[in-house]
Amino acid sequence: MKCVIRFLAMIALFQFLLLPVPLFAGDQVPTEKEIMQAGNEPPLIPHPVSDAATAVDCLKCHETGKKGAPVTSHPERKNCTQCHVAGAAKE
């Protein structure tokens, strides 16, 4: 009987490990529009940001979409961290 239980537990474990990965688990970065549609809060910053960071630093990537960064819809606003806060950093 113990062998049957172990066998069923192994099958359950293998099925769990073979489940599909969530959509945004890869390198695909959602657009700012997609993020904003998820709620009324500004999107979190998913990478480290120094305390001395300025809008110039942010716009290096977010003005043109460099390295897959979502392009900002409001580059005229110069205090990014007034609304956007650091979230969990992507590894």
Number of C-alpha atoms within 10 A of each C-alpha: 6 7 8 9 10 11 12 12 12 12 12 11 11 11 10 10 10 8 8 7 9 7 8 9 8 8 8 10 14 13 14 16 13 12 16 13 9 10 9 8 11 13 18 15 16 13 12 11 15 8 7 6 12 14 15 14 13 18 18 12 16 21 16 13 14 12 9 14 19 19 17 18 11 10 15 8 10 13 14 18 16 8 10 13 13 13 12 10 11 8 5
